[in-house]
Amino acid sequence: MQLKHFFIASLLLSVALLSLVFMQKGGYVSQAQTTYEKRTTDYFNKASMVIGGQNEVIAKNAVLWRIACDAQAQAKTSKDFATIEKKLDFNKIILAPQIKTDKATGYLTRKVAWNADYYIVASFDKASSALVNINVDALLGKAPVQSAEEALEEDAPTEE
Amino acid sequence: MDSKKMKIIIAISIVINVILIIVMMTLKQGYMEQAQSVVASSTKAYTDQVAKVVNSQNEFIAKSNAIWQLIFESLQSGDKSQTAFKARLAAIDTAKILQVTEVSGNVQIACGEGCNVSFVFAGGNLKSVDYSALASIAPEQEYTLTAPPAFQFQAK
């Protein structure tokens, strides 16, 4: 009788082991899939943010470059410059231009930006409104660091 | 069933169980190694694909910045001569990343596939620059990521 019980137990163990042999592959595949999906999805999300951000910089900087180049080729006065700016900013990405007098040169400057880091600055003669210069240093990563005073001064946008 | 036969059957059953345990342990190790290897290679294949897009985008940023700078400075400068243009180009493109071709005295700089910026010279002086192709590039169409492909596990 004892042998019979032992045999049944052994048989059940065989069935259990056989089931485990067939099931274990599924377990590893499932674990591997979870790990793969987590890693690649995290990577995809982070990289998408970086690439999306860079695409935005490329597209919006191209608008600033185009304004600078078109103005350099065609604009004679501040009015011409403003017309070019308006024409090329059809997607309305440009922030309100900031206009002030440059204390060093006495020129009237118009800062055209789509964010705090990327902008161009056009300078005009105050008396004749003639375009004197366009500064694209910020687009080339050469913009000087602003003082807090200058930054605060630019916080209040002004229109012509 | 007599006791002797039962003992033989039990012995066989035990041997089968031992074999099953060995098979299970062997497969377990194999599946684990395969799973780790497949995860590592599949993940790398995807991250390589992403890196390719990022690198290509970075290359474009470097190129387009150099081209825009060249266009702007060429328009801004009072010296429109081809000699001055070439000196400007050499000063900006120190890394030699721009693909410059000269056709009948005019200069074309590639800004991507099917994208060229043309500098037109007449009498040795710059007459016009056509940068419309560079200005109309839509980066979101050029540099996009595809979602990771579905996981494939091919057990040996």
Chai-1 contact restraints between the chains, C-beta under 6 A:
chainA,res_idxA,chainB,res_idxB,connection_type,confidence,min_distance_angstrom,max_distance_angstrom,comment,restraint_id
A,L3,B,M6,contact,1.0,0.0,6.0,A-B,restraint_1
A,F6,B,I10,contact,1.0,0.0,6.0,A-B,restraint_2
A,F7,B,I10,contact,1.0,0.0,6.0,A-B,restraint_3
A,S10,B,S13,contact,1.0,0.0,6.0,A-B,restraint_4
A,L13,B,N17,contact,1.0,0.0,6.0,A-B,restraint_5
A,S14,B,I16,contact,1.0,0.0,6.0,A-B,restraint_6
A,S14,B,N17,contact,1.0,0.0,6.0,A-B,restraint_7
A,L17,B,L20,contact,1.0,0.0,6.0,A-B,restraint_8
A,L20,B,M24,contact,1.0,0.0,6.0,A-B,restraint_9
A,V21,B,V23,contact,1.0,0.0,6.0,A-B,restraint_10
A,V21,B,M24,contact,1.0,0.0,6.0,A-B,restraint_11
A,Q24,B,K28,contact,1.0,0.0,6.0,A-B,restraint_12
A,K25,B,Y31,contact,1.0,0.0,6.0,A-B,restraint_13
A,K25,B,A155,contact,1.0,0.0,6.0,A-B,restraint_14
A,Y28,B,Y31,contact,1.0,0.0,6.0,A-B,restraint_15
A,Y28,B,A35,contact,1.0,0.0,6.0,A-B,restraint_16
A,V29,B,F153,contact,1.0,0.0,6.0,A-B,restraint_17
A,A32,B,A35,contact,1.0,0.0,6.0,A-B,restraint_18
A,A32,B,V39,contact,1.0,0.0,6.0,A-B,restraint_19
A,A32,B,F153,contact,1.0,0.0,6.0,A-B,restraint_20
A,Q33,B,F151,contact,1.0,0.0,6.0,A-B,restraint_21
A,T35,B,V39,contact,1.0,0.0,6.0,A-B,restraint_22
A,Y36,B,V39,contact,1.0,0.0,6.0,A-B,restraint_23
A,Y36,B,S42,contact,1.0,0.0,6.0,A-B,restraint_24
A,Y36,B,F151,contact,1.0,0.0,6.0,A-B,restraint_25
A,R39,B,T43,contact,1.0,0.0,6.0,A-B,restraint_26
A,T40,B,T43,contact,1.0,0.0,6.0,A-B,restraint_27
A,T40,B,Y46,contact,1.0,0.0,6.0,A-B,restraint_28
A,T40,B,P148,contact,1.0,0.0,6.0,A-B,restraint_29
A,Y43,B,T47,contact,1.0,0.0,6.0,A-B,restraint_30
A,F44,B,P148,contact,1.0,0.0,6.0,A-B,restraint_31
A,A47,B,V50,contact,1.0,0.0,6.0,A-B,restraint_32
A,A47,B,L145,contact,1.0,0.0,6.0,A-B,restraint_33
A,S48,B,L145,contact,1.0,0.0,6.0,A-B,restraint_34
A,I51,B,Y143,contact,1.0,0.0,6.0,A-B,restraint_35
A,Q54,B,Q57,contact,1.0,0.0,6.0,A-B,restraint_36
A,N55,B,P139,contact,1.0,0.0,6.0,A-B,restraint_37
A,N55,B,E140,contact,1.0,0.0,6.0,A-B,restraint_38
A,N55,B,Y143,contact,1.0,0.0,6.0,A-B,restraint_39
A,I58,B,P139,contact,1.0,0.0,6.0,A-B,restraint_40
A,A59,B,P139,contact,1.0,0.0,6.0,A-B,restraint_41
A,A62,B,A135,contact,1.0,0.0,6.0,A-B,restraint_42
A,W65,B,W68,contact,1.0,0.0,6.0,A-B,restraint_43
A,R66,B,A135,contact,1.0,0.0,6.0,A-B,restraint_44
A,A68,B,F72,contact,1.0,0.0,6.0,A-B,restraint_45
A,C69,B,I71,contact,1.0,0.0,6.0,A-B,restraint_46
A,C69,B,F72,contact,1.0,0.0,6.0,A-B,restraint_47
A,C69,B,L75,contact,1.0,0.0,6.0,A-B,restraint_48
A,Q72,B,L75,contact,1.0,0.0,6.0,A-B,restraint_49
A,Q72,B,Q76,contact,1.0,0.0,6.0,A-B,restraint_50
A,A73,B,L75,contact,1.0,0.0,6.0,A-B,restraint_51
A,V136,B,F72,contact,1.0,0.0,6.0,A-B,restraint_52
